[in-house]
């Protein structure tokens, strides 16, 4: 085995720090470009009374996310709401039902099997007069 650094072949047994110079790492798939993550808000509504508290529903989707080569995308959601409420997700859709008024954060990572892209949005849900 050898390691090639700046066009010089070196024995592979050298440890970290034994090589001066820089290494170029090959693109894992030069014909593949990274996907783009996009979050769209479907529902952001609250109902109830000013005195009894509000119940909010927040739903977002990542279905506008895309891949230049039209590779199938994976969807990984991380999200939260007030008081640590946790919602559910199914593929490109994430939702929280029966939540309280407050700040909701949704983070989406889409992947095409080689590359990944992440985007995050924050929504404020509140009862309107």
C-alpha positions as CSV (number, residue, x, y, z in Angstrom):
1,X,0.0,0.0,0.0
2,X,1.1,3.5,-0.7
3,X,-0.3,7.0,0.0
4,X,0.1,9.6,-2.8
5,X,0.7,13.2,-1.5
6,X,1.7,15.9,-3.9
7,X,2.6,13.4,-6.6
8,X,5.0,11.5,-4.2
9,X,4.4,7.9,-3.2
10,X,5.0,7.2,0.5
11,X,4.8,4.0,2.4
12,X,1.3,3.5,3.9
13,X,2.7,2.6,7.4
14,X,3.5,6.3,8.1
15,X,1.4,7.7,11.0
16,X,-0.6,10.9,11.3
17,X,1.7,13.8,11.3
18,X,4.5,12.0,9.3
19,X,3.4,13.5,6.0
20,X,3.8,17.1,5.1
21,X,1.7,18.7,2.4
22,X,-2.0,18.5,1.5
23,X,-4.3,15.7,0.3
24,X,-7.0,16.0,-2.3
25,X,-10.0,13.8,-1.7
26,X,-11.9,12.5,-4.7
27,X,-15.6,13.3,-5.0
28,X,-17.4,10.1,-4.1
29,X,-19.6,10.4,-7.2
30,X,-18.5,13.2,-9.6
31,X,-21.6,12.7,-11.7
32,X,-23.9,13.3,-8.7
33,X,-24.8,16.8,-7.4
34,X,-26.2,17.5,-3.9
35,X,-30.0,17.8,-3.3
36,X,-31.6,21.0,-2.0
37,X,-33.8,20.9,1.1
38,X,-36.9,23.1,1.1
39,X,-39.6,23.4,3.8
40,X,-43.1,24.7,3.0
41,X,-45.6,25.6,5.6
42,X,-49.0,23.8,5.2
43,X,-50.9,24.7,8.4
44,X,-50.1,27.1,11.1
45,X,-53.3,27.7,13.0
46,X,-54.6,28.0,16.6
47,X,-58.1,27.7,17.9
48,X,-59.7,28.1,21.4
49,X,-60.4,31.1,23.6
50,X,-58.2,33.8,25.0
51,X,-59.1,32.6,28.5
52,X,-59.0,28.8,28.0
53,X,-55.8,28.7,26.1
54,X,-55.1,27.9,22.5
55,X,-54.6,24.6,20.7
56,X,-52.3,24.9,17.7
57,X,-51.7,22.7,14.7
58,X,-48.5,23.1,12.7
59,X,-47.8,21.2,9.6
60,X,-44.9,21.5,7.2
61,X,-43.6,19.5,4.2
62,X,-40.3,19.0,2.4
63,X,-41.9,17.8,-0.8
64,X,-40.5,20.8,-2.8
65,X,-37.0,19.5,-2.0
66,X,-35.2,18.3,-5.1
67,X,-32.2,16.5,-6.5
68,X,-30.6,17.6,-9.8
69,X,-30.4,13.9,-11.0
70,X,-33.9,13.2,-9.7
71,X,-32.5,10.6,-7.3
72,X,-35.0,9.4,-4.7
73,X,-34.7,11.5,-1.5
74,X,-34.7,10.5,2.1
75,X,-36.2,12.9,4.7
76,X,-35.0,13.3,8.2
77,X,-36.9,15.7,10.4
78,X,-35.9,17.2,13.8
79,X,-38.5,19.5,15.3
80,X,-39.9,20.8,18.5
81,X,-42.5,23.2,20.0
82,X,-43.3,25.0,23.2
83,X,-43.0,23.0,26.4
84,X,-41.0,20.3,24.7
85,X,-43.9,19.0,22.7
86,X,-42.9,16.5,20.0
87,X,-44.7,15.8,16.8
88,X,-44.6,13.1,14.2
89,X,-43.3,12.8,10.6
90,X,-43.9,10.6,7.7
91,X,-41.6,10.9,4.7
92,X,-41.7,14.5,3.4
93,X,-44.3,15.7,5.9
94,X,-44.0,16.7,9.6
95,X,-46.7,17.9,11.9
96,X,-47.6,18.8,15.5
97,X,-51.2,18.8,16.6
98,X,-52.7,20.0,19.8
99,X,-49.7,22.1,20.7
100,X,-49.6,25.3,22.7
101,X,-49.0,28.8,21.4
102,X,-45.3,29.6,20.9
103,X,-42.2,29.0,18.8
104,X,-42.0,25.9,16.6
105,X,-38.7,24.8,15.0
106,X,-38.5,22.4,12.1
107,X,-35.2,21.1,10.6
108,X,-35.1,19.0,7.5
109,X,-32.2,17.0,6.1
110,X,-32.7,15.5,2.7
111,X,-30.3,13.0,1.2
112,X,-29.8,11.4,-2.2
113,X,-27.7,8.4,-1.0
114,X,-24.4,10.3,-1.4
115,X,-25.0,14.0,-0.4
116,X,-27.2,15.8,2.1
117,X,-28.6,19.2,2.6
118,X,-30.3,20.7,5.6
119,X,-32.6,23.7,6.1
120,X,-34.4,25.0,9.3
121,X,-37.4,27.3,9.8
122,X,-39.0,28.7,12.9
123,X,-42.8,29.5,13.1
124,X,-44.6,31.4,15.7
125,X,-48.1,30.0,16.4
126,X,-50.6,32.1,18.3
127,X,-54.3,32.7,18.7
128,X,-55.4,35.7,16.6
129,X,-58.3,38.0,17.5
